């Protein structure tokens, strides 16, 4: 029953407003006639195509992708601290050596050549602080990736709403054209009645004034439509040198019924902002752990091997291997200050998590309220348009038989125009709330 009512509502609205849009898969397409050098290419765009194009073209999303690479580089830097460090050294020198003894006469030998080639290997055997820093850097990569996903979904939702605004502007143009047609018919009727001696010049003049007012409104609506198309092109990031054709239309699409609890459960599972904030909490905890772990001893192994001598052919091999354990004792309180700072960051992230939970709940509830209200508004607006059209027909009959002036017809036409606008606004709110609900639940791909 609900599906039938929705279908009837879409048919009725489309019939009254005279909209000729068809919902077809969008694609790049040209007109049947060959294009001249001055004709811009036609771009046929559906809502889904517009939202997906925003992901590819949006500069903010590209910026966040760069930040993902930056975070990965930070993680690689921290990983490098845990891997072996190999270095080489080659030197040649001429030196004078002191060979005397304390208490005797000092002696200095003549200059001698001295050559050395050596390779050194250093490895951190155990450092919990470095391990936690590396894990924190990996969490930073996850945060950057999720932030990019949040920006992607925000851009998709924004473009979707701009697409709907463009459809609204196009529907307003169709509504004003229908108003012009009605007023032209009224002017024709008034002119015929004046010729038959059943109306006055005032009736004809009043009809002309009303017609010019509606034509003025049509010009304004056409300008708003063209500006809306420009805003849509800008939101997507396309070239302005295209002729944009929107293939979708505003309609009363059925949305599955769900309770507030069910909607919130979906949001808890899919909302990216919640995942981002939880990852930030984990990042803050790992950062705190890395700073706290600096209190623990760390073990480092190192070794070197090389050749040394005063003649290159006579160089001999030497080596050195050692294990070093470092025990922090006192650093003037700097470490404790950084620990306190990291603990504060952990608490701040916990507060932010609670705030994000509240915000998600608010957005879901608000979208569902608007969706239910706008669905009812569409039904009321459709009924209002039916009544306004009936009133217009009756007032025209009264004017035709001479029992009323065309003031009644003009007033009835004004109410028809308002009823058309009411339907356009109700459908815009309904479809906008569909996008907002999908955004609040993290399910934009379901549109």
PAVO-422758 format. One record per residue (C-alpha): residue number from 1; chain; x, y, z. Coordinates in Angstrom, 3 decimals, decimal comma. Layout:
REM residues N
PT | NUM | A | X | Y | Z
...
This chain:
REM residues 447
PT | 1 | A | 0,000 | 0,000 | 0,000
PT | 2 | A | 2,796 | 2,407 | 0,849
PT | 3 | A | 4,625 | 1,661 | -2,401
PT | 4 | A | 1,432 | 2,291 | -4,382
PT | 5 | A | 0,879 | 5,603 | -2,618
PT | 6 | A | 4,466 | 6,665 | -3,316
PT | 7 | A | 4,112 | 5,773 | -7,003
PT | 8 | A | 0,819 | 7,687 | -7,263
PT | 9 | A | 2,392 | 10,720 | -5,580
PT | 10 | A | 5,344 | 10,787 | -7,973
PT | 11 | A | 3,047 | 10,416 | -10,997
PT | 12 | A | 0,740 | 13,144 | -9,810
PT | 13 | A | 3,536 | 15,610 | -9,059
PT | 14 | A | 5,326 | 14,938 | -12,337
PT | 15 | A | 2,077 | 15,347 | -14,289
PT | 16 | A | 1,151 | 18,659 | -12,685
PT | 17 | A | 4,593 | 20,249 | -12,955
PT | 18 | A | 5,163 | 18,904 | -16,442
PT | 19 | A | 8,658 | 17,643 | -15,681
PT | 20 | A | 10,163 | 15,593 | -18,458
PT | 21 | A | 13,140 | 14,120 | -16,596
PT | 22 | A | 13,740 | 10,383 | -16,873
PT | 23 | A | 15,754 | 8,335 | -14,406
PT | 24 | A | 18,336 | 6,612 | -16,593
PT | 25 | A | 21,953 | 5,592 | -15,994
PT | 26 | A | 24,132 | 8,662 | -16,394
PT | 27 | A | 26,972 | 8,685 | -18,882
PT | 28 | A | 29,020 | 11,049 | -20,949
PT | 29 | A | 26,886 | 11,625 | -24,028
PT | 30 | A | 26,550 | 14,088 | -26,838
PT | 31 | A | 23,449 | 15,359 | -28,558
PT | 32 | A | 22,159 | 13,757 | -31,732
PT | 33 | A | 23,154 | 16,799 | -33,763
PT | 34 | A | 26,868 | 17,292 | -34,479
PT | 35 | A | 28,566 | 19,711 | -32,146
PT | 36 | A | 30,069 | 22,912 | -33,439
PT | 37 | A | 33,240 | 24,404 | -32,040
PT | 38 | A | 31,155 | 26,640 | -29,758
PT | 39 | A | 28,944 | 23,860 | -28,359
PT | 40 | A | 30,119 | 22,583 | -24,956
PT | 41 | A | 30,069 | 18,805 | -24,454
PT | 42 | A | 26,996 | 17,433 | -22,720
PT | 43 | A | 27,435 | 15,672 | -19,381
PT | 44 | A | 24,524 | 13,490 | -18,289
PT | 45 | A | 24,829 | 13,080 | -14,545
PT | 46 | A | 22,892 | 11,004 | -12,043
PT | 47 | A | 22,981 | 11,506 | -8,283
PT | 48 | A | 25,262 | 8,502 | -7,823
PT | 49 | A | 27,594 | 9,644 | -10,597
PT | 50 | A | 27,829 | 13,108 | -9,069
PT | 51 | A | 28,686 | 11,720 | -5,625
PT | 52 | A | 31,289 | 9,332 | -7,008
PT | 53 | A | 32,844 | 12,027 | -9,187
PT | 54 | A | 33,258 | 14,215 | -6,109
PT | 55 | A | 35,484 | 11,547 | -4,565
PT | 56 | A | 37,841 | 11,517 | -7,538
PT | 57 | A | 37,992 | 15,261 | -8,185
PT | 58 | A | 37,792 | 16,796 | -4,699
PT | 59 | A | 41,081 | 18,542 | -3,743
PT | 60 | A | 40,468 | 18,045 | -0,019
PT | 61 | A | 40,343 | 14,282 | -0,483
PT | 62 | A | 43,575 | 14,359 | -2,486
PT | 63 | A | 45,160 | 16,350 | 0,329
PT | 64 | A | 44,162 | 13,715 | 2,884
PT | 65 | A | 45,637 | 11,005 | 0,660
PT | 66 | A | 48,925 | 12,866 | 0,855
PT | 67 | A | 48,612 | 12,909 | 4,632
PT | 68 | A | 48,202 | 9,129 | 4,601
PT | 69 | A | 51,530 | 8,864 | 2,798
PT | 70 | A | 53,108 | 11,256 | 5,296
PT | 71 | A | 51,844 | 9,171 | 8,228
PT | 72 | A | 53,215 | 6,014 | 6,585
PT | 73 | A | 56,609 | 7,687 | 6,250
PT | 74 | A | 56,541 | 8,496 | 9,984
PT | 75 | A | 55,779 | 4,832 | 10,727
PT | 76 | A | 58,657 | 3,736 | 8,497
PT | 77 | A | 60,974 | 6,119 | 10,344
PT | 78 | A | 59,995 | 4,597 | 13,703
PT | 79 | A | 60,438 | 1,097 | 12,312
PT | 80 | A | 63,936 | 2,053 | 11,195
PT | 81 | A | 64,861 | 2,626 | 14,854
PT | 82 | A | 64,205 | -1,080 | 15,527
PT | 83 | A | 66,136 | -2,418 | 12,539
PT | 84 | A | 69,930 | -2,882 | 12,295
PT | 85 | A | 71,970 | 0,211 | 11,535
PT | 86 | A | 74,995 | -0,484 | 9,323
PT | 87 | A | 77,585 | 2,172 | 8,515
PT | 88 | A | 81,045 | 2,240 | 6,954
PT | 89 | A | 84,067 | 4,463 | 7,440
PT | 90 | A | 87,295 | 4,902 | 5,490
PT | 91 | A | 90,046 | 7,234 | 6,623
PT | 92 | A | 93,646 | 8,118 | 5,909
PT | 93 | A | 95,807 | 10,352 | 8,079
PT | 94 | A | 99,358 | 11,404 | 8,840
PT | 95 | A | 100,041 | 11,697 | 12,548
PT | 96 | A | 102,802 | 12,427 | 15,068
PT | 97 | A | 102,668 | 10,166 | 18,147
PT | 98 | A | 103,648 | 10,987 | 21,716
PT | 99 | A | 105,838 | 8,199 | 23,128
PT | 100 | A | 107,257 | 9,818 | 26,242
PT | 101 | A | 106,299 | 8,963 | 29,836
PT | 102 | A | 105,277 | 11,104 | 32,776
PT | 103 | A | 108,291 | 12,019 | 34,825
PT | 104 | A | 110,746 | 11,442 | 31,959
PT | 105 | A | 111,643 | 13,427 | 28,907
PT | 106 | A | 108,814 | 13,625 | 26,396
PT | 107 | A | 109,385 | 12,140 | 22,964
PT | 108 | A | 107,387 | 12,679 | 19,756
PT | 109 | A | 107,896 | 10,443 | 16,763
PT | 110 | A | 108,041 | 11,702 | 13,242
PT | 111 | A | 104,931 | 11,789 | 11,071
PT | 112 | A | 103,540 | 8,386 | 10,102
PT | 113 | A | 100,849 | 7,398 | 7,640
PT | 114 | A | 97,749 | 5,815 | 9,170
PT | 115 | A | 94,959 | 4,071 | 7,232
PT | 116 | A | 91,732 | 2,563 | 8,499
PT | 117 | A | 88,634 | 0,968 | 6,910
PT | 118 | A | 85,827 | -0,092 | 9,256
PT | 119 | A | 82,180 | -1,257 | 9,148
PT | 120 | A | 79,928 | -0,778 | 12,168
PT | 121 | A | 76,659 | -2,559 | 12,957
PT | 122 | A | 74,295 | -1,364 | 15,698
PT | 123 | A | 71,106 | -3,139 | 16,770
PT | 124 | A | 68,553 | -2,194 | 19,432
PT | 125 | A | 68,037 | -5,530 | 21,168
PT | 126 | A | 65,239 | -4,357 | 23,466
PT | 127 | A | 63,540 | -0,994 | 23,891
PT | 128 | A | 59,854 | -1,058 | 24,825
PT | 129 | A | 59,660 | 2,686 | 24,249
PT | 130 | A | 60,761 | 2,330 | 20,602
PT | 131 | A | 58,336 | -0,539 | 20,062
PT | 132 | A | 55,421 | 1,517 | 21,388
PT | 133 | A | 56,453 | 4,506 | 19,296
PT | 134 | A | 56,350 | 2,303 | 16,207
PT | 135 | A | 52,892 | 0,976 | 17,133
PT | 136 | A | 51,701 | 4,550 | 17,733
PT | 137 | A | 52,993 | 5,570 | 14,300
PT | 138 | A | 51,039 | 2,693 | 12,729
PT | 139 | A | 47,920 | 3,896 | 14,553
PT | 140 | A | 48,629 | 7,331 | 13,079
PT | 141 | A | 48,426 | 5,792 | 9,600
PT | 142 | A | 45,020 | 4,330 | 10,489
PT | 143 | A | 43,845 | 7,729 | 11,740
PT | 144 | A | 44,941 | 9,410 | 8,511
PT | 145 | A | 43,196 | 6,748 | 6,407
PT | 146 | A | 39,955 | 7,035 | 8,363
PT | 147 | A | 40,077 | 10,836 | 8,229
PT | 148 | A | 40,344 | 10,570 | 4,456
PT | 149 | A | 37,274 | 8,311 | 4,481
PT | 150 | A | 35,368 | 10,858 | 6,604
PT | 151 | A | 36,263 | 13,628 | 4,169
PT | 152 | A | 35,217 | 11,410 | 1,275
PT | 153 | A | 31,786 | 10,785 | 2,782
PT | 154 | A | 31,341 | 14,455 | 3,692
PT | 155 | A | 32,132 | 15,445 | 0,115
PT | 156 | A | 29,709 | 12,857 | -1,261
PT | 157 | A | 26,920 | 14,088 | 1,029
PT | 158 | A | 27,620 | 17,730 | 0,162
PT | 159 | A | 27,545 | 17,042 | -3,568
PT | 160 | A | 24,352 | 15,021 | -3,127
PT | 161 | A | 22,650 | 17,973 | -1,440
PT | 162 | A | 23,903 | 20,388 | -4,108
PT | 163 | A | 22,523 | 17,992 | -6,733
PT | 164 | A | 19,137 | 18,132 | -5,001
PT | 165 | A | 19,303 | 21,923 | -4,851
PT | 166 | A | 19,870 | 21,943 | -8,607
PT | 167 | A | 16,862 | 19,643 | -9,101
PT | 168 | A | 14,819 | 21,980 | -6,924
PT | 169 | A | 15,847 | 24,952 | -9,052
PT | 170 | A | 14,964 | 23,055 | -12,223
PT | 171 | A | 11,565 | 22,091 | -10,791
PT | 172 | A | 10,951 | 25,746 | -9,892
PT | 173 | A | 11,569 | 26,693 | -13,535
PT | 174 | A | 9,028 | 24,098 | -14,685
PT | 175 | A | 6,540 | 25,378 | -12,118
PT | 176 | A | 6,955 | 28,969 | -13,291
PT | 177 | A | 6,510 | 27,883 | -16,917
PT | 178 | A | 3,262 | 26,224 | -15,925
PT | 179 | A | 2,232 | 29,476 | -14,207
PT | 180 | A | 2,995 | 31,419 | -17,381
PT | 181 | A | 0,826 | 29,025 | -19,383
PT | 182 | A | -2,068 | 29,470 | -16,951
PT | 183 | A | -1,768 | 33,253 | -16,985
PT | 184 | A | -1,605 | 33,334 | -20,783
PT | 185 | A | -4,826 | 31,330 | -20,853
PT | 186 | A | -6,428 | 33,745 | -18,397
PT | 187 | A | -5,355 | 36,726 | -20,527
PT | 188 | A | -6,855 | 35,080 | -23,608
PT | 189 | A | -10,097 | 34,466 | -21,724
PT | 190 | A | -10,248 | 38,052 | -20,441
PT | 191 | A | -9,576 | 39,411 | -23,935
PT | 192 | A | -12,335 | 37,285 | -25,449
PT | 193 | A | -14,812 | 38,326 | -22,759
PT | 194 | A | -13,949 | 42,005 | -23,277
PT | 195 | A | -14,564 | 41,619 | -26,995
PT | 196 | A | -17,956 | 40,082 | -26,177
PT | 197 | A | -18,745 | 42,958 | -23,842
PT | 198 | A | -18,698 | 40,744 | -20,721
PT | 199 | A | -15,452 | 42,080 | -19,208
PT | 200 | A | -13,774 | 45,431 | -18,797
PT | 201 | A | -10,414 | 46,821 | -19,805
PT | 202 | A | -9,439 | 46,571 | -16,147
PT | 203 | A | -9,831 | 42,778 | -16,302
PT | 204 | A | -7,544 | 42,605 | -19,338
PT | 205 | A | -4,985 | 44,942 | -17,794
PT | 206 | A | -5,005 | 43,005 | -14,529
PT | 207 | A | -4,353 | 39,771 | -16,478
PT | 208 | A | -1,474 | 41,402 | -18,365
PT | 209 | A | 0,102 | 42,625 | -15,126
PT | 210 | A | -0,191 | 39,178 | -13,562
PT | 211 | A | 1,332 | 37,570 | -16,657
PT | 212 | A | 4,322 | 39,920 | -16,628
PT | 213 | A | 4,858 | 39,260 | -12,919
PT | 214 | A | 4,974 | 35,519 | -13,554
PT | 215 | A | 7,332 | 35,979 | -16,497
PT | 216 | A | 9,616 | 37,963 | -14,201
PT | 217 | A | 9,516 | 35,094 | -11,708
PT | 218 | A | 10,376 | 32,681 | -14,518
PT | 219 | A | 13,476 | 34,711 | -15,407
PT | 220 | A | 14,582 | 34,676 | -11,775
PT | 221 | A | 13,977 | 30,907 | -11,564
PT | 222 | A | 16,014 | 30,301 | -14,737
PT | 223 | A | 18,889 | 32,343 | -13,328
PT | 224 | A | 18,751 | 30,375 | -10,063
PT | 225 | A | 18,777 | 27,116 | -12,046
PT | 226 | A | 21,854 | 28,132 | -14,038
PT | 227 | A | 23,653 | 29,231 | -10,877
PT | 228 | A | 22,763 | 25,962 | -9,167
PT | 229 | A | 24,312 | 24,048 | -12,052
PT | 230 | A | 27,499 | 26,082 | -11,724
PT | 231 | A | 27,615 | 25,348 | -8,001
PT | 232 | A | 27,194 | 21,635 | -8,723
PT | 233 | A | 30,009 | 21,665 | -11,270
PT | 234 | A | 32,229 | 23,461 | -8,750
PT | 235 | A | 31,326 | 21,051 | -5,949
PT | 236 | A | 32,292 | 18,082 | -8,106
PT | 237 | A | 35,438 | 19,725 | -9,448
PT | 238 | A | 34,603 | 19,486 | -13,156
PT | 239 | A | 35,309 | 21,931 | -15,936
PT | 240 | A | 32,772 | 24,711 | -16,352
PT | 241 | A | 32,875 | 24,174 | -20,132
PT | 242 | A | 30,229 | 21,432 | -20,062
PT | 243 | A | 26,487 | 21,359 | -20,617
PT | 244 | A | 25,113 | 19,677 | -17,519
PT | 245 | A | 22,025 | 17,462 | -17,750
PT | 246 | A | 20,688 | 15,858 | -14,563
PT | 247 | A | 19,101 | 12,470 | -15,196
PT | 248 | A | 17,515 | 11,898 | -11,782
PT | 249 | A | 14,494 | 13,654 | -10,353
PT | 250 | A | 13,123 | 14,420 | -6,925
PT | 251 | A | 10,572 | 11,776 | -6,038
PT | 252 | A | 9,028 | 10,142 | -3,022
PT | 253 | A | 11,335 | 7,109 | -2,848
PT | 254 | A | 10,298 | 4,541 | -0,270
PT | 255 | A | 12,692 | 4,279 | 2,692
PT | 256 | A | 12,649 | 1,122 | 4,851
PT | 257 | A | 11,029 | 1,738 | 8,208
PT | 258 | A | 13,341 | 1,491 | 11,211
PT | 259 | A | 13,173 | 2,424 | 14,835
PT | 260 | A | 15,507 | 4,903 | 16,499
PT | 261 | A | 17,316 | 2,027 | 18,214
PT | 262 | A | 17,817 | 0,206 | 14,914
PT | 263 | A | 19,051 | 3,342 | 13,176
PT | 264 | A | 21,508 | 4,092 | 15,981
PT | 265 | A | 22,798 | 0,511 | 15,912
PT | 266 | A | 23,557 | 0,862 | 12,199
PT | 267 | A | 25,346 | 4,147 | 12,852
PT | 268 | A | 27,442 | 2,615 | 15,643
PT | 269 | A | 28,589 | -0,089 | 13,256
PT | 270 | A | 29,259 | 1,964 | 10,122
PT | 271 | A | 29,910 | 5,577 | 11,123
PT | 272 | A | 33,509 | 6,350 | 10,244
PT | 273 | A | 33,856 | 9,204 | 12,725
PT | 274 | A | 33,416 | 6,758 | 15,584
PT | 275 | A | 36,141 | 4,528 | 14,177
PT | 276 | A | 38,426 | 7,535 | 13,790
PT | 277 | A | 37,916 | 8,638 | 17,367
PT | 278 | A | 38,470 | 5,167 | 18,792
PT | 279 | A | 41,703 | 4,925 | 16,795
PT | 280 | A | 42,775 | 8,298 | 18,155
PT | 281 | A | 42,190 | 7,015 | 21,647
PT | 282 | A | 44,405 | 4,022 | 20,909
PT | 283 | A | 47,047 | 6,336 | 19,427
PT | 284 | A | 47,047 | 8,474 | 22,579
PT | 285 | A | 47,327 | 5,367 | 24,786
PT | 286 | A | 50,277 | 4,026 | 22,765
PT | 287 | A | 52,000 | 7,411 | 22,905
PT | 288 | A | 51,594 | 7,439 | 26,677
PT | 289 | A | 52,967 | 3,905 | 26,882
PT | 290 | A | 56,006 | 4,830 | 24,787
PT | 291 | A | 56,848 | 7,757 | 27,055
PT | 292 | A | 56,257 | 5,730 | 30,234
PT | 293 | A | 58,455 | 2,920 | 28,884
PT | 294 | A | 61,398 | 5,283 | 28,754
PT | 295 | A | 61,787 | 4,549 | 32,494
PT | 296 | A | 62,774 | 0,968 | 31,645
PT | 297 | A | 66,304 | -0,144 | 30,762
PT | 298 | A | 67,113 | -0,642 | 27,092
PT | 299 | A | 69,672 | -3,005 | 25,570
PT | 300 | A | 71,746 | -2,251 | 22,501
PT | 301 | A | 74,326 | -4,440 | 20,763
PT | 302 | A | 77,008 | -3,108 | 18,493
PT | 303 | A | 80,047 | -4,398 | 16,705
PT | 304 | A | 82,585 | -3,282 | 14,197
PT | 305 | A | 85,200 | -4,918 | 12,019
PT | 306 | A | 87,863 | -3,293 | 9,945
PT | 307 | A | 91,443 | -3,077 | 8,791
PT | 308 | A | 94,102 | -0,757 | 10,164
PT | 309 | A | 97,768 | -0,120 | 9,429
PT | 310 | A | 100,378 | 2,420 | 8,336
PT | 311 | A | 100,663 | 0,845 | 4,897
PT | 312 | A | 97,705 | -0,286 | 2,840
PT | 313 | A | 99,287 | -3,640 | 1,849
PT | 314 | A | 100,172 | -4,340 | 5,493
PT | 315 | A | 96,759 | -3,559 | 7,052
PT | 316 | A | 95,541 | -6,016 | 9,712
PT | 317 | A | 91,989 | -6,989 | 10,664
PT | 318 | A | 90,569 | -5,876 | 13,992
PT | 319 | A | 87,086 | -6,235 | 15,464
PT | 320 | A | 85,064 | -5,192 | 18,475
PT | 321 | A | 81,756 | -6,547 | 19,845
PT | 322 | A | 79,840 | -5,121 | 22,803
PT | 323 | A | 76,464 | -5,118 | 24,508
PT | 324 | A | 75,296 | -1,914 | 26,167
PT | 325 | A | 72,468 | -1,616 | 28,669
PT | 326 | A | 71,178 | 1,885 | 29,384
PT | 327 | A | 69,361 | 2,556 | 32,671
PT | 328 | A | 67,558 | 5,940 | 32,970
PT | 329 | A | 68,096 | 7,489 | 36,381
PT | 330 | A | 67,268 | 11,190 | 36,348
PT | 331 | A | 66,605 | 13,639 | 33,539
PT | 332 | A | 65,566 | 16,703 | 35,490
PT | 333 | A | 61,851 | 15,804 | 35,444
PT | 334 | A | 61,422 | 16,241 | 31,688
PT | 335 | A | 60,204 | 12,663 | 31,278
PT | 336 | A | 57,592 | 13,002 | 34,005
PT | 337 | A | 56,337 | 16,194 | 32,388
PT | 338 | A | 55,879 | 14,411 | 29,061
PT | 339 | A | 54,084 | 11,544 | 30,836
PT | 340 | A | 51,643 | 13,981 | 32,460
PT | 341 | A | 51,067 | 15,667 | 29,114
PT | 342 | A | 50,360 | 12,318 | 27,403
PT | 343 | A | 47,922 | 11,324 | 30,152
PT | 344 | A | 46,046 | 14,559 | 29,606
PT | 345 | A | 45,830 | 13,793 | 25,859
PT | 346 | A | 44,357 | 10,358 | 26,671
PT | 347 | A | 41,677 | 11,965 | 28,838
PT | 348 | A | 40,910 | 14,549 | 26,157
PT | 349 | A | 40,429 | 11,837 | 23,529
PT | 350 | A | 38,046 | 9,976 | 25,854
PT | 351 | A | 35,963 | 13,152 | 26,203
PT | 352 | A | 35,978 | 13,634 | 22,422
PT | 353 | A | 34,774 | 10,050 | 21,948
PT | 354 | A | 31,768 | 10,714 | 24,158
PT | 355 | A | 31,055 | 13,934 | 22,261
PT | 356 | A | 31,203 | 12,128 | 18,900
PT | 357 | A | 28,765 | 9,526 | 20,234
PT | 358 | A | 26,325 | 12,291 | 21,169
PT | 359 | A | 26,769 | 14,023 | 17,805
PT | 360 | A | 26,111 | 10,843 | 15,830
PT | 361 | A | 22,999 | 10,156 | 17,893
PT | 362 | A | 21,769 | 13,722 | 17,298
PT | 363 | A | 22,328 | 13,524 | 13,530
PT | 364 | A | 20,520 | 10,180 | 13,231
PT | 365 | A | 17,535 | 11,344 | 15,284
PT | 366 | A | 17,308 | 14,682 | 13,467
PT | 367 | A | 17,441 | 13,021 | 10,022
PT | 368 | A | 14,725 | 10,528 | 10,953
PT | 369 | A | 12,456 | 13,261 | 12,314
PT | 370 | A | 12,888 | 15,335 | 9,168
PT | 371 | A | 12,360 | 12,291 | 6,961
PT | 372 | A | 9,066 | 11,363 | 8,620
PT | 373 | A | 7,850 | 14,957 | 8,702
PT | 374 | A | 8,746 | 15,694 | 5,066
PT | 375 | A | 7,039 | 12,479 | 3,925
PT | 376 | A | 3,823 | 13,776 | 5,489
PT | 377 | A | 4,446 | 17,237 | 4,025
PT | 378 | A | 4,603 | 15,773 | 0,518
PT | 379 | A | 1,202 | 14,117 | 0,982
PT | 380 | A | -0,306 | 17,339 | 2,345
PT | 381 | A | 1,234 | 19,412 | -0,478
PT | 382 | A | -0,156 | 17,053 | -3,113
PT | 383 | A | -3,609 | 17,318 | -1,617
PT | 384 | A | -3,219 | 21,104 | -1,427
PT | 385 | A | -2,349 | 21,266 | -5,116
PT | 386 | A | -5,416 | 19,214 | -6,011
PT | 387 | A | -7,621 | 21,612 | -4,071
PT | 388 | A | -5,909 | 24,677 | -5,540
PT | 389 | A | -6,442 | 23,369 | -9,073
PT | 390 | A | -10,098 | 22,704 | -8,271
PT | 391 | A | -10,459 | 26,233 | -6,916
PT | 392 | A | -8,819 | 27,615 | -10,074
PT | 393 | A | -11,178 | 25,683 | -12,323
PT | 394 | A | -14,243 | 26,891 | -10,402
PT | 395 | A | -13,077 | 30,510 | -10,365
PT | 396 | A | -12,461 | 30,418 | -14,120
PT | 397 | A | -15,979 | 29,097 | -14,665
PT | 398 | A | -17,398 | 31,877 | -12,499
PT | 399 | A | -15,406 | 34,440 | -14,461
PT | 400 | A | -16,494 | 32,902 | -17,794
PT | 401 | A | -20,197 | 33,221 | -16,919
PT | 402 | A | -19,754 | 36,719 | -15,581
PT | 403 | A | -20,580 | 36,164 | -11,905
PT | 404 | A | -17,062 | 37,099 | -10,727
PT | 405 | A | -14,115 | 39,244 | -11,774
PT | 406 | A | -10,739 | 37,843 | -12,702
PT | 407 | A | -9,456 | 38,816 | -9,236
PT | 408 | A | -10,771 | 35,467 | -8,028
PT | 409 | A | -8,918 | 33,703 | -10,840
PT | 410 | A | -5,717 | 35,611 | -10,109
PT | 411 | A | -5,919 | 34,709 | -6,433
PT | 412 | A | -6,568 | 31,069 | -7,327
PT | 413 | A | -3,550 | 31,045 | -9,660
PT | 414 | A | -1,394 | 32,458 | -6,878
PT | 415 | A | -2,479 | 29,623 | -4,601
PT | 416 | A | -1,727 | 27,070 | -7,343
PT | 417 | A | 1,789 | 28,497 | -7,702
PT | 418 | A | 2,262 | 28,336 | -3,916
PT | 419 | A | 1,004 | 24,739 | -3,884
PT | 420 | A | 3,547 | 23,796 | -6,566
PT | 421 | A | 6,305 | 25,410 | -4,531
PT | 422 | A | 5,119 | 23,519 | -1,449
PT | 423 | A | 5,495 | 20,200 | -3,271
PT | 424 | A | 8,953 | 21,136 | -4,531
PT | 425 | A | 10,139 | 22,133 | -1,051
PT | 426 | A | 8,613 | 19,036 | 0,585
PT | 427 | A | 10,270 | 16,699 | -1,912
PT | 428 | A | 13,572 | 18,552 | -1,507
PT | 429 | A | 13,407 | 18,171 | 2,281
PT | 430 | A | 12,435 | 14,519 | 1,975
PT | 431 | A | 15,305 | 13,596 | -0,353
PT | 432 | A | 17,720 | 15,816 | 1,570
PT | 433 | A | 16,813 | 13,985 | 4,774
PT | 434 | A | 17,411 | 10,681 | 2,950
PT | 435 | A | 20,970 | 11,816 | 2,213
PT | 436 | A | 21,438 | 13,141 | 5,745
PT | 437 | A | 20,191 | 9,891 | 7,284
PT | 438 | A | 22,476 | 7,817 | 5,059
PT | 439 | A | 25,369 | 10,115 | 6,004
PT | 440 | A | 24,515 | 9,898 | 9,718
PT | 441 | A | 24,444 | 6,096 | 9,538
PT | 442 | A | 27,574 | 5,812 | 7,399
PT | 443 | A | 25,640 | 4,159 | 4,567
PT | 444 | A | 25,837 | 6,642 | 1,689
PT | 445 | A | 26,643 | 3,825 | -0,710
PT | 446 | A | 23,090 | 2,508 | -0,161
PT | 447 | A | 21,517 | 5,526 | -1,885
